[in-house]
């Protein structure tokens, strides 16, 4: 029997569940019901139970979920039980801010490489790493075996950089450039365009007569 494919929308909700569980753990709680999780997340208890059912049974009827056990299981499901090195391409304001962001370390993420094409910034330190030339990007990524990249370059350069990342063995790209990337089916891309998100939010601010 073929293994059931977990919908991407379900995977996208798991980090939110994990974040909320960690908040509850810091508050000293040990168990939580699907209803309480739903109230915290603006979801429904049925949705949470359905999402978690893709990965097995984690709770008991009437007693809810063990928070620490569920945290451990979600970390395993999301492959967060190890440190993942990430490469950042683009040492502009956004790329530099992401490289310096201290919140990554506590979540199993380490910025291992940072690249740019500007001779003025190549060789300068940004947080714990030195900006390197894009010309050596493929070699350096293969050398470190990095599989995840963050792309913060201008739109006109994004596809070319994405092609180089794929050639270097990158399997997941978080793309901040305002352009849809074309990549092989085995390369997972997440697009983050703040303008699009703001435009979506503006809908809710309009006059709904």
N, C-alpha and C positions, 0 to 999 in steps of 0.2 A: 504494500500500500504506500502511495506517495506521501512524503512528509508534508504536512499542512504549511502553506506559506503564510507567514505573519504579515498582515498589511502594514505598509510603511506608516500609515497614520497611527497605528498602535505603537510601533517603535518610537514614534515622535513624542508620544505621551509618557513613556517610561521615565525619561530624565526628570519630568515634572513630578512624577510620583516619588522618585528617589529624593529629590530636593525637599519635598514636603515631609517625607519620613525622617530625613536628617534633622529638620527643624523640630519635629515632635520629639525625637530622641534627645536633642539638646535641652528640651523643656522637661526632661525627666520621665517621659511617658514610655511605657513598655509594650502596650497593645493598642491597636486602633481598629475601628470598624470601617467597612467600606463606605458607610454613610458619612462618618466623620471625615474620611479622606475626600469624599465627593464634595462635602460642604467647603472644605479648604480649597479645593481646586475648581469649584464652579462647574462640577460635572454631576454625574449620577452614580449611585452605588452600583446599579446594574452594569453601567459602562465599565467601571473599574473592575468588577468581578469578571466581566467578559474579556477584557484586555489581559488580565492576569491568567485566565484559564488557558490561553494559548501556550503557556509555559509550565502548566501543572497546577496542583492545588497547594496554596500557601496559607490558607486560613481554615478555621473550623466554624461550623454553623453555631452562632450564639456567642462565640468567644472572640471573633475577629482575627486580626493578624498580629503575629509577634513582630514588632517594629524592627528589632535588630536582625531577626532572621530574614525578613523581607528585604531589608537594606542589603544584606549579604547576597541574597539571590538576584536582586536587580543589578547589583554590581557585576555579578557573574554573567548574567544574560547580556549586559551591555559591554562586556569585556573590559570592565573597569578595575579588574583585580590585578592589573599590571600598570606600569608607567608607559605611556605612549609618547614617543617623540613626534614633533610636528615641525614642518618647514613653513616659514612665512616668505612669500614672494611679494616684494614691494615694501621698501623702507621709508615710505612717506609717513604722514602723521598717524594714520590708522595702523599701518604695519608696525610702527615703533611702539604705539600704545599697547597693541596686542602682545608684542614681544616682552614688554615690561610688566604686563598684568600679573600680579602676584597670586591671583585667585586660581590660576591654572594648576599650580603645584599640588594643592590640596585635593584636586579632582583627578589626579593621575595623568596630567598633561604637562609636557616639558617642551618648550620651544628649543629645538636643537640646531636649527639653521635659519639664517635670514639673508635674502638676496635682493640685489637691486642692480640697475644698469648705470646709475649716476656715479661717475668717478669721484664726485665730491663727497659721497657718503660711504663708498666702498672702503673698507678698512677701519671704519669708526665703530666704537662699541655702542650697543643698544642693550641695556640691561645686562644679561649674562652672556650675550653672544656678540660676535663681530660681523658686520655687514660684509658679505662676500659678493663677488662678481657673478652675474647670471651665467657667464660663459663657462663656469665650472659647476653649475648647479646639478646637472645630471650625474656627474661623477661623484659629487659629494653626497647626494641623496642615496645613490646605490651603495656607497661606502658605509653609510650609517644604517641602511635598510629601512629608511623611513617610508611609511605608507600613507600618511595624512599630510595635506597641504592646505594652507590658508592663502587665498589669492586676493591681494589688495592693490592691484595695479589698475591703471586707467583702462577703460573699455576697449580701446583700440589695440591694446597689447595683451588682453586677457586670453584670447584664443591661442595665440602663439605660445604664451607661457603655459597654458593648460596642456598643449600638445607636448611640450618639453617635459612637463611633470609626469604625464602618462608614460612617455618613453623612458623615464627614469624609474618607473615602477610604482608611482603613486596610485593608490586605489580609491582614495576619498579626497574630495576637494570641497572646501568651504569657500564659496565665491562671493566676494563683496563687490566685484565689478558689475556695473549695470548692463549686463549682457548675458544672454543664455549661451552657455558653453555646449559645444558638441564634443562628446566623449564616447569611448566604447561602452558597451552595455555593462561590462564588469567594473566600470569606474562610477562610484556613487558621488553625485554632486548635489550640494545644498546651496541655494542661492539666497543671499541676504542683501536686499536693496532697501535701505531705510526710507527712501522716497516712496516706494510702493507701499510700505507699511503705513507711512504717514497719510498717504492718499486714501488708504482703506479706512483709517481712523476718522478722516474728515467726513466720511459718509455719515457717521453717527453724530456729527456736530451740526448737520444741516437741518433746515426747517422741514419737519415731516408733517406738513399740513395734509 
